[in-house]
Amino acid sequence: MLRTVGTLALAVGIVTVLAACSEAGSASPTTEQTALTTLPPATETTTAAVESSTTTTSVSVVAGSLPAYAVVARVENPQGDTLVILLDPTSYTTLTDIDLENVILDVYERFPPVLEIHVVDSQAAAELVLDSDVDPELLPILDEHYLVRLEEGLRVVYLGPFSSFAESILGS
C-alpha cells in the first residue's frame, strides 16, 4: 500500500513538472481547474453529492474514514468562500470532535479558497446557519444540529452538542 502511494505521488509529481515545462512556451495562457482526488482502495465506499454555485461534484469517502457530507451552500468572497456542510447522519454511528475537524480539513483542502465552514447534521439547520436574523423559535434547531465552524480560515469552534470542546487551530 505504501509503495503504491509513493509511486502515485512520484507519477503525479512527474506529470506536474512535465505540464509546467510544456506550458512555458505556450503562446496563449489558459486557465483550467481540475479536481484530482485519489483515495486508497476500499471494499466499501459512501458517496455524497457536493453542490456549488455552478457544478455538482461527487465526493467519495472511504467507509469508516469520514462521515459522508454534501456542500449545500457556497458564498463566494475574494478573501475566501463560506461553505455550509451537511453531514449525512446515516454514514456514522458515533461522531467525535476529531471526526468533525477531519471533515473541516477535508472540505478546506477539496474546495479552496475557504474562509468559513459551517457543519450541520440536518437540512433545517443548513437553511438557518447563514441567516443573520433567525426566528427565536428556530434557535433550538441550531443548538441541536449546528456542530462546528471554521472561522477566519483557521480557528475551529465547536458548537451545540460539542460546545464543551475547546477551540482549536486547524491542523494543529
N, C-alpha and C positions, 0 to 999 in steps of 0.2 A: 504494500500500500504506500509506504513512504517513498519507495523507488518510483512508483507511478506518479505521485505528486511532484517529486523532484524532476522527473522527465517532462511532465506537463509544464512546470514552471520554466524550465530551460527552453522548451519549444515556444512558449508564449514570449519569452524574452527575445529569442532569435527573430521571430516574426515581427515583433515591435521594432527591433533595430533595423531589419530589412525594410519595413514600411516607412520608417523615418528617413532612411537613406534614399529610397526610391522617390519620395515626395520632395526631397530637397531641390531637385532640378525642375520641378513642375512649374509650368507657365502660369496656370491659374489655380489659386488656392481653393480648396473645397472644405466644407465643414460637414462631417458626418458623425452622428452619435450612434454608437452600437453598445449595447449592454452585453457583457460576457459574464456569465455566471456558471461556474463549474463547481459542482458539489460531489463529494465522494459517492460512489455507487452504494445503494442500499436496497434491501429487499422490499422495503415499504416506503412510500412517499405520500405526502399530502400536498395538494395544490390549492392555492388561494388566488383568486383574481385580484390584480392590483390595478387600480384605475388612476389615471392622472387626467389633467385637463384636456389632453389631446389623444392619448392612446390607452389601450388596455394591455397590461403585461401580466403574464402568468408567472408566479413565483413558486418554485418547487422547494419544499423544505423537507429535509431528511427527517423521517419519523423519529421522535424522541429528542431531536436536537433543539428545535424551536417550536413554539406554538404557531399554527398557521395564522396568517394575517392578511388583511387587504388594506391598501391605501384608499380610503373613501373620500378624502378631500385633500387638495393641494392648493395652497395660496402662494402664488409666485411673488417674489420680492428680490430686488437686486442684492440685498445683503444675505439672502438665504431664504429658502422657502419654508412654509409652515405646512406640516403634514398631519393628518388625522389618521391613525391606525386603528383598525377594528380587529381585535383578536377573535378567533373562532373558538369558543369555549368547548366545542366538541373535539378539539385537537389536543387537549391536555386534561389530565386528571388532577394535577396539582400545579400551582403556579407560585414561584418564588421571586424575590427581588432580583436574583441573578438572572432568571428567565426573562424578566422584564427589561433588564439592562441589555441582555443579549439581543432582544428584539429591537431595541433602540439602536444598538450598534449595527445590526444588520440593515435596518432601514437607512441609517446615516450613510453607510457605505454603498448601498444599492441605488439610492435616489438623490445624489448630490445636485445642487448645493442645498444644505439643510441648516436652518437656524433653530426651528422649533419642531418638536414631535409631541403629539398628544396621543396616548394609548388608552383605549377604552375596550370594554368587552360586551357592549350592547349597541345596537343601532340607534336607540333612543339617545344614549349618551353621546354618540358620534355626531348626532344632529345638534346637540346643545353645546358641545365643548368650545366652539369658536364664537358662540353668541355672547356678546358683551352685556346683554340685557335679558338674562334668563329669568323667567317667571319663578318667584319663590316656591311655588307649589311643585316645580320640577327639579329643584335642587337636590332632593333625595336620590334622584336618578344619577346625578353626577357623583354624589357622595358614595354611592354603592358601586358604580361602574367606571369611574374615571380613575385609572390605576397609577399612571406615571406620566411625566412630561419631561422633555428636554428643553432647557432654556438657554438662550444665548449660544447655542451650538456646542455646549459642553457640560452644563450642570444638570444632573438628573435629580428630579424632585418627585418623591413618592407621595401618592395621594390616596384618598378613600381607604380601602381595606389595608393598604400598605403604608399609610401615613406614619406608622411608628418607626419606619426605617429612616435613617439619616440621609441627607442629601449626599450625593457623590459626584465625582467628576468622571465624565465618560471615558472609559478605557483605563481607569486607574484601579 
